[in-house]
Amino acid sequence: MCRQKKLKTEFALKRPVLWALFFLIFGIIIGGTEEFFLAGFIFAIFLCVFLYRIYKYWLVILFAAFFLLGAWRIESSLRNHTIQPKEFTFSGIVLDTSFTASGNVRAVVRGIHPDTNERVRIMAYIQPHQPQISLGQEVTLSGEFLPLNPPEYPGGYNQFRHLRTQKIDATIWPSSIETGEITSSLMTYLRRFRDKIAAVYDGLLPPREAAVIKSMVLGDRLEMPEDLSQTYRVMGIYHILSISGLHITVLMLAANKLLAYFMRERRASFIVLLIMILYCLMSGVAVATV
């Protein structure tokens, strides 16, 4: 009996979470290339059957679901609801605001797309003479929705890639703006706190340096000059501008060590985890951060 138990342990599937992560990443890669999706899905099913025949672990069937989840996630991220310029009236809630170099207000508004009835985010550019808006405010924008553009030449600015990673579907220079009530929510408070931190960087540093620090610490890349972003891409270090797993790990370890001086380590870890969840929400819930 003990020998059978030992053999079963030796041939057990180790680290199933890593296997699930592998299938999820594989689904993301294949989902971005529609012509290979069917072949990739068949390979995922074959691999699940192969793993089951070796380890007799019935949960490997769920790995195929992780593959489909990854494919669906990337397809949802790359799908654009606004294909051609079109006049719309769009109502939603202001999620984020910032200033452009020319003094316009750049606002991210979340609402329901008039054509597809799906929830989307729109980047609105508010001019100084138009009504000013605040975080958490209900607004109605009227004007021409402009689809996100691919680069005009190889290596040029890719507006589609830049804004779709922030879940933005289209841009608009509204001809009219109607403002409504300001609602308070957890996200509103977190974004306001982020804006206060960003104001400190803006006051202490030159604009370009402040943009880099805000990108690395707060996840705010809206004010990052495109030529500076392109420089980071060419040098192969653009990833340091994203709040990724490495940043989260360093922050969690530092905070956990600090709190461990005042309380038990398990309790400190729980508090740090809650803090990092709030930090993830404050910094925009980017894919790399999650």
DAPE-V664629 format. One record per run of one state. SS is the DSSP state (alpha for helix, beta for strand, coil for the rest). FROM is the first residue (numbers start at 1). TO is the last residue. If there is no record, write none. Layout:
ss=SS from=FROM to=TO
ss=SS from=FROM to=TO
This chain:
ss=coil from=1 to=1
ss=alpha from=2 to=10
ss=coil from=11 to=15
ss=alpha from=16 to=31
ss=coil from=32 to=33
ss=alpha from=34 to=55
ss=coil from=56 to=57
ss=alpha from=58 to=78
ss=coil from=79 to=85
ss=beta from=86 to=99
ss=coil from=100 to=104
ss=beta from=105 to=112
ss=coil from=113 to=118
ss=beta from=119 to=126
ss=coil from=127 to=136
ss=beta from=137 to=147
ss=coil from=148 to=158
ss=alpha from=159 to=164
ss=coil from=165 to=167
ss=beta from=168 to=172
ss=coil from=173 to=175
ss=beta from=176 to=182
ss=coil from=183 to=185
ss=alpha from=186 to=204
ss=coil from=205 to=206
ss=alpha from=207 to=218
ss=coil from=219 to=225
ss=alpha from=226 to=235
ss=coil from=236 to=237
ss=alpha from=238 to=241
ss=coil from=242 to=244
ss=alpha from=245 to=259
ss=coil from=260 to=264
ss=alpha from=265 to=282
ss=coil from=283 to=290
